[in-house]
Amino acid sequence: MDVNKLRPWATPLTIGAFILMAITGLLMYFHIQLGLAKAAHEWLSIVMVGAVGLHLVVNWKVFKRYFSQKLGLAIISVFAILTLTALVIPQQGGPRGRADQQAAQLLLNLPLERLASATNKTTASIQTTLTQQGFTITDPNSTLKQIAEASKRNPMEALGKALQ
């Protein structure tokens, strides 16, 4: 394999994939749903892995040196330990997730009338608040999750507005 033929591809692919992963990852972290960001992040992560692998092949001599330098080896080791730790320590709250996430999912899936009853509000007041915030409500029996999807907005944003 001629590494010099791969060189023009390796770094640009890695940079491009990193930009995509960084931006879509930040959007997901902040629960901002835009277009196909989540799907792109999940599916194109394979491109990132391939690009990094290609970059590794092209820069193998330089890469090997990091294992003989104390700082480089320390940083790599910290991330290896973090990765293993993330894989073996169960998420708090067991396999179903944290209690706050479970409560949010429960509220997001209640019809507005039941949500209003559970939060000591009226259905009309929740509908007014959401409509004023730009959410579209076509059916008063909708759930916040359905309303957010129809409005192309984040369900957690809808929940936050409904609970104000």
Number of C-alpha atoms within 10 A of each C-alpha: 5 7 14 9 10 14 15 11 14 21 18 13 18 20 14 14 21 18 13 18 21 13 13 21 18 13 16 15 9 8 15 18 16 13 9 9 18 18 11 14 21 12 10 15 16 12 17 21 14 16 22 19 14 20 21 16 15 21 15 12 10 10 14 11 11 15 15 10 10 10 11 13 13 13 12 14 13 10 11 12 11 11 11 10 11 11 10 8 8 11 12 10 12 9 8 10 12 12 12 10 12 13 10 14 16 11 21 22 16 17 18 24 18 17 23 20 11 12 12 10 15 16 18 13 12 22 19 14 16 22 12 11 13 11 21 18 19 10 11 13 14 17 21 27 21 19 23 22 16 13 15 14 19 17 24 18 16 23 20 11 15 22 14 7
